[in-house]
Amino acid sequence: KAGVDDYQHAMQLDSGNADIYLSNGVGARVLGQLDKAIHLFDLALELDQLVPLTHVALGGAYLHAGRLDEVTIVWQE
């Protein structure tokens, strides 16, 4: 939990850093908060669409959420 809090604090300090949103999304996914993870991955992609790991993470979150049509779209980008 402390690590998640640290990343959330970092997001407040540097809201334009896509890597922080990606990391927060990973934390949310690990905690089973798939909707929050998807939202954070989307925000990360809005900031930087050129990070392949963000596309993979978003697709994985969609997969675990059972949103299979969206997995295909994200992984084709």
Disulfide bonds with the S-S distance in Angstrom:
none
